[in-house]
Amino acid sequence: MALSLPVPTDFGVTATYHRLAAIQANWADGGCNVVLFSYIDQPARENGAKPIGTVQVTLAAPTDDLTRAALYAQIKEQAEWNAATDI
């Protein structure tokens, strides 16, 4: 599972494929930081390309459900990610 959304990179190309790479939940203060690896597209990822960027997304509060599906759903609730589609 991953997200599809055009996101400009520092390299002047657009990354369209984003997958979860890491999560850090702060249970004491609430909040969750998620790191996504970004690739030019899904075939690049499937063919072993390295990520061309990373994106950090801060979620308001950690959820009890830390499955990939639940995290992707929370990411898509963020304004800058609400146009993303599951792939």
C-alpha positions as a Python dict, from the first residue, in 0.01 Angstrom:
ca = {
    (1, 'M'): (0, 0, 0),
    (2, 'A'): (113, 354, -73),
    (3, 'L'): (-23, 695, -168),
    (4, 'S'): (-28, 861, -508),
    (5, 'L'): (-2, 1241, -515),
    (6, 'P'): (219, 1472, -722),
    (7, 'V'): (470, 1636, -485),
    (8, 'P'): (759, 1855, -608),
    (9, 'T'): (1107, 1756, -491),
    (10, 'D'): (1428, 1951, -435),
    (11, 'F'): (1562, 1788, -754),
    (12, 'G'): (1313, 1963, -983),
    (13, 'V'): (1113, 1647, -1053),
    (14, 'T'): (777, 1545, -918),
    (15, 'A'): (740, 1242, -695),
    (16, 'T'): (405, 1068, -732),
    (17, 'Y'): (451, 754, -517),
    (18, 'H'): (485, 778, -138),
    (19, 'R'): (519, 491, 108),
    (20, 'L'): (547, 475, 486),
    (21, 'A'): (905, 454, 604),
    (22, 'A'): (891, 536, 976),
    (23, 'I'): (660, 642, 1255),
    (24, 'Q'): (725, 804, 1591),
    (25, 'A'): (435, 828, 1833),
    (26, 'N'): (450, 1053, 2138),
    (27, 'W'): (203, 891, 2374),
    (28, 'A'): (276, 1133, 2662),
    (29, 'D'): (199, 1458, 2476),
    (30, 'G'): (-11, 1319, 2194),
    (31, 'G'): (94, 1342, 1834),
    (32, 'C'): (259, 1127, 1579),
    (33, 'N'): (526, 1194, 1316),
    (34, 'V'): (523, 983, 1004),
    (35, 'V'): (800, 975, 744),
    (36, 'L'): (716, 889, 385),
    (37, 'F'): (971, 787, 124),
    (38, 'S'): (893, 948, -212),
    (39, 'Y'): (964, 802, -556),
    (40, 'I'): (907, 932, -908),
    (41, 'D'): (641, 665, -960),
    (42, 'Q'): (533, 316, -860),
    (43, 'P'): (737, 136, -1130),
    (44, 'A'): (1052, 311, -1006),
    (45, 'R'): (984, 182, -653),
    (46, 'E'): (904, -168, -775),
    (47, 'N'): (1227, -174, -981),
    (48, 'G'): (1442, -100, -676),
    (49, 'A'): (1499, 274, -717),
    (50, 'K'): (1607, 463, -409),
    (51, 'P'): (1372, 734, -276),
    (52, 'I'): (1422, 1079, -426),
    (53, 'G'): (1291, 1251, -117),
    (54, 'T'): (1126, 1219, 219),
    (55, 'V'): (818, 1390, 355),
    (56, 'Q'): (735, 1426, 723),
    (57, 'V'): (369, 1441, 818),
    (58, 'T'): (260, 1532, 1170),
    (59, 'L'): (-64, 1379, 1287),
    (60, 'A'): (-254, 1541, 1573),
    (61, 'A'): (-275, 1235, 1793),
    (62, 'P'): (-157, 879, 1772),
    (63, 'T'): (-423, 624, 1709),
    (64, 'D'): (-464, 290, 1879),
    (65, 'D'): (-462, 143, 1529),
    (66, 'L'): (-108, 181, 1394),
    (67, 'T'): (-161, -38, 1090),
    (68, 'R'): (-41, 96, 757),
    (69, 'A'): (-400, 129, 633),
    (70, 'A'): (-501, 337, 936),
    (71, 'L'): (-195, 561, 910),
    (72, 'Y'): (-248, 622, 538),
    (73, 'A'): (-612, 712, 614),
    (74, 'Q'): (-499, 964, 878),
    (75, 'I'): (-241, 1112, 641),
    (76, 'K'): (-512, 1164, 377),
    (77, 'E'): (-712, 1366, 631),
    (78, 'Q'): (-437, 1630, 624),
    (79, 'A'): (-517, 1926, 394),
    (80, 'E'): (-205, 1883, 178),
    (81, 'W'): (-273, 1510, 134),
    (82, 'N'): (-652, 1498, 94),
    (83, 'A'): (-623, 1457, -285),
    (84, 'A'): (-398, 1150, -247),
    (85, 'T'): (-525, 815, -363),
    (86, 'D'): (-441, 468, -232),
    (87, 'I'): (-231, 251, -461),
}
